[in-house]
Amino acid sequence: MLLGHLIDENRSSHSLDSYVQEYWNDSYKNTFWSKYTSYQEAAPSDRVEYGCLDIIYTTRLYSKMQLALNRENIPNGLIENVHHLASALLSTEIAGLAVDLSYLTEAGVRLSARIETLKSEMGTICQNEMEVVEMGLWKKHIEKLKTPEGRARVAKPEFSWDSPKQLQALLYGTIGIPEQRSEKTKSVSVDDASLEKVKNEHPIIPLLQEYRGHHKVYSTYIKGTLEQADHGRIYPSINVNGTDTGRISH
């Protein structure tokens, strides 16, 4: 990102393929990805050509951007630090990150059980109110269809604790909790900040907050990691420019 910015100060971001297209008029990346959905499924000859062109153009861009850095009088120490960081991150990508699969699996079992318990408890507390929301959704679905046969085939929807719209209908409509709005968008919201403001209004709120916390940890950090693990390691593709805050993403 920094090197690209030095070539064109008016460009906020630029990827390798767009630089290659602009400077050398070679659309090999677009051609490759129009034929294949993954690198692994490509023909061996196409994979070799694609990989070689990546190396060639990356080397050319390095020379081009090095000249731009020199023109801007960027200190060599800063450049060397960036190179060391890139090397370390590449080594991490190749070696992968070790994960404790047994711990994650055990934690996943515990969290999953707690999540199901919370859903059951919330369903018990708000059973009647949930049915009101479900019936309202069912009515809307039926009214959209024109024929009696089509209407007869519409199954009754099941309430979802992960649906913001259904939660709004349940909390603010059926239960009657004071309506909250997002501080950013000013629209009706059931985000975490909104629930925190009304956590003492109804016993369902603390349970919903706990459910959300466990669900996020389980889906993102446990289930997601286990799905990516390969023989006890995950192999990230690290992006040093992936966040507005400057954190590394992968």
C-alpha positions in Angstrom: 0.0 0.0 0.0 2.8 2.5 1.0 4.8 1.7 -2.1 1.8 2.0 -4.4 0.9 5.3 -2.8 4.4 6.7 -3.7 3.8 5.9 -7.4 0.5 7.7 -7.5 -0.5 9.9 -4.5 -4.1 10.2 -5.8 -4.6 6.4 -5.6 -5.8 5.2 -2.2 -5.3 1.5 -2.9 -4.0 -0.7 -5.7 -3.6 -4.5 -6.1 -0.9 -6.3 -8.1 -3.3 -7.1 -11.0 -4.4 -3.5 -11.4 -0.8 -2.3 -11.5 0.1 -5.0 -14.1 -2.9 -4.0 -16.2 -2.0 -0.3 -16.0 1.8 -0.5 -16.6 2.2 -3.6 -18.8 -1.3 -4.1 -20.2 -1.4 -7.8 -19.2 -4.7 -9.2 -18.1 -3.4 -12.6 -17.2 -5.1 -12.6 -13.7 -8.5 -11.7 -15.1 -8.1 -14.4 -17.8 -7.0 -17.0 -15.2 -9.9 -16.3 -12.8 -12.4 -16.2 -15.5 -11.6 -19.9 -16.3 -11.1 -21.2 -12.7 -12.6 -20.7 -9.3 -9.5 -21.9 -7.4 -5.8 -22.2 -8.2 -5.9 -25.9 -7.4 -8.4 -26.8 -10.1 -6.4 -25.1 -12.8 -4.5 -27.1 -15.5 -0.8 -27.6 -14.5 0.5 -25.6 -17.4 -1.9 -22.7 -16.5 -0.8 -22.8 -12.8 2.9 -22.7 -13.9 2.3 -19.7 -16.2 0.2 -17.9 -13.6 2.8 -18.4 -10.8 5.7 -17.3 -13.1 4.0 -14.2 -14.2 3.3 -13.3 -10.5 7.0 -13.6 -9.8 8.0 -11.6 -12.9 5.6 -8.7 -12.3 6.3 -8.6 -8.6 10.0 -8.2 -9.3 9.3 -5.5 -11.9 7.1 -3.7 -9.5 9.8 -3.9 -6.8 12.3 -2.1 -9.1 9.7 0.5 -10.1 8.6 1.2 -6.5 12.2 1.2 -5.2 12.9 4.2 -7.6 9.8 5.9 -6.2 11.0 5.4 -2.7 14.3 6.9 -3.6 12.7 9.9 -5.2 10.7 10.5 -1.9 13.9 10.1 0.2 12.3 7.4 2.3 15.0 6.3 4.9 16.6 2.9 4.1 16.0 1.8 7.7 12.2 2.1 7.2 12.4 0.1 4.0 14.5 -2.6 5.7 12.0 -2.8 8.5 9.2 -3.4 6.0 11.2 -6.1 4.3 11.9 -7.8 7.6 8.2 -7.7 8.5 7.2 -9.1 5.1 9.7 -11.9 5.5 8.5 -12.8 8.9 4.9 -12.8 7.8 5.7 -15.0 4.8 7.5 -17.4 7.1 4.4 -17.5 9.3 2.1 -18.2 6.3 4.3 -21.1 5.2 4.8 -22.6 8.6 1.3 -22.1 9.7 0.0 -21.4 13.2 -0.4 -24.3 15.6 -3.7 -24.7 17.3 -4.8 -26.9 20.2 -7.5 -29.0 18.5 -8.4 -30.9 21.6 -8.9 -27.8 23.7 -10.9 -26.1 20.9 -13.1 -29.2 20.5 -13.8 -29.5 24.2 -14.5 -25.8 24.5 -16.8 -26.0 21.5 -18.8 -28.8 23.1 -19.2 -26.8 26.3 -20.2 -23.6 24.5 -22.5 -25.4 22.1 -24.3 -27.0 25.0 -24.6 -23.6 26.8 -25.9 -22.0 23.6 -28.7 -24.6 23.3 -29.6 -24.2 26.9 -29.9 -20.5 26.6 -32.1 -20.9 23.5 -34.3 -23.2 25.5 -34.5 -20.8 28.4 -35.3 -17.9 26.2 -37.9 -19.9 24.4 -39.6 -20.8 27.7 -39.7 -17.2 28.9 -41.0 -15.8 25.7 -42.9 -18.7 24.2 -46.2 -16.9 23.6 -44.5 -13.8 22.3 -42.4 -15.8 19.9 -45.5 -17.5 18.6 -47.0 -14.1 17.9 -44.0 -13.1 15.9 -44.0 -16.4 14.0 -47.7 -16.0 13.2 -47.1 -12.5 11.9 -44.3 -13.7 9.6 -46.5 -16.6 8.5 -49.3 -14.3 7.6 -47.0 -12.0 5.6 -45.6 -15.0 3.6 -49.1 -16.3 2.9 -50.4 -13.0 1.7 -47.6 -12.7 -0.9 -49.0 -15.7 -2.7 -52.0 -15.5 -5.1 -53.3 -19.1 -5.3 -54.9 -21.1 -2.5 -52.6 -24.0 -3.4 -49.5 -21.9 -2.9 -50.8 -20.4 0.4 -51.5 -23.9 1.7 -47.9 -25.0 1.1 -46.4 -22.2 3.1 -44.8 -23.7 6.2 -44.9 -21.8 9.5 -41.6 -20.0 10.0 -39.4 -20.7 13.1 -38.3 -17.8 15.2 -34.6 -17.1 15.0 -32.6 -15.4 17.8 -30.0 -14.4 15.2 -32.5 -12.3 13.1 -32.4 -8.5 14.0 -35.7 -7.9 12.4 -37.4 -10.7 14.3 -35.8 -9.6 17.5 -37.1 -6.1 16.9 -40.6 -7.4 16.5 -40.3 -9.5 19.6 -38.6 -7.1 22.0 -40.1 -3.8 20.9 -43.3 -5.0 19.4 -44.7 -8.0 21.2 -42.9 -7.6 24.6 -43.1 -3.8 24.6 -39.5 -2.9 25.7 -38.7 0.7 24.9 -37.5 1.0 21.4 -33.8 1.7 21.0 -31.9 3.3 18.1 -28.4 2.9 16.8 -26.1 5.8 17.8 -24.5 5.7 14.3 -27.5 5.2 12.0 -30.3 6.5 14.2 -32.4 3.6 13.0 -34.2 1.1 15.2 -31.7 -1.4 16.5 -31.1 -4.4 18.7 -27.3 -4.2 18.6 -25.2 -4.9 21.7 -25.2 -1.2 22.7 -29.0 -1.0 22.4 -29.5 -4.2 24.5 -27.2 -2.9 27.2 -29.4 0.1 27.7 -32.5 -2.0 28.3 -30.9 -5.0 30.0 -33.0 -4.4 33.2 -36.3 -4.1 31.3 -37.0 -7.8 30.9 -35.3 -11.1 32.0 -34.9 -12.1 28.3 -32.2 -9.4 27.7 -29.4 -10.8 29.9 -29.9 -14.2 28.5 -29.9 -12.8 24.9 -26.6 -10.9 25.7 -25.0 -14.1 27.0 -26.3 -16.1 24.0 -24.8 -13.6 21.6 -21.4 -13.6 23.4 -21.1 -17.3 23.4 -22.4 -17.6 19.8 -19.8 -15.2 18.5 -17.0 -17.0 20.2 -18.2 -20.4 19.1 -18.9 -19.5 15.4 -15.9 -17.3 14.8 -13.1 -18.6 17.0 -13.9 -22.2 17.6 -16.0 -23.6 14.7 -14.3 -21.3 12.3 -10.8 -22.3 13.4 -11.5 -26.0 13.4 -12.9 -25.8 9.9 -9.7 -24.1 8.7 -7.3 -26.4 10.6 -5.1 -28.8 8.6 -3.3 -31.4 10.8 -3.3 -29.1 13.8 -2.3 -25.9 12.0 -4.0 -23.1 10.1 -2.3 -21.4 7.2 -3.3 -17.7 7.0 -3.0 -15.3 4.1 -1.9 -12.3 6.0 -2.8 -8.7 4.9 -1.0 -5.8 6.5 -3.4 -3.3 5.0 -6.6 -5.1 5.7 -8.0 -2.8 8.4 -8.5 0.9 8.9 -7.0 0.7 12.4 -3.7 -0.6 11.2 -4.1 -4.1 12.7 -2.9 -7.1 10.6 -5.8 -9.2 9.3 -5.8 -12.7 7.6 
